[in-house]
């Protein structure tokens, strides 16, 4: 068996690793990876927005 014959398992939501080697992933796996990462970006943006709104409310209380 050649090392090129060994494939890593497809990424799942809990297995997406930033900076991992992508050459061995299929087109479908890469598309799924993008979908997972976009969902994670949306989740992080929602949390960031919530924290910014909370911070703005707190600032308005203490600046009055």
C-alpha positions, 0 to 999 in steps of 0.5 A: 500500500502506498501512502497516497492510498491512505485518506483521512476521514471526511471532516465533520462539524466537530473535526474541522481543523484550521490549517489542516492539509486540504489536498486529500479532501474531495470536492464534496468534502471541501464544499461541506467544510466551507458550509461548516466554517460559514455556519461557525462564522455566523455563530461567532458574529451573532455572539460578537453582536450580542456582546457589543450590544451588551457593552453599549448598554452598560456604557450608556448606564455608566456614562449617564 
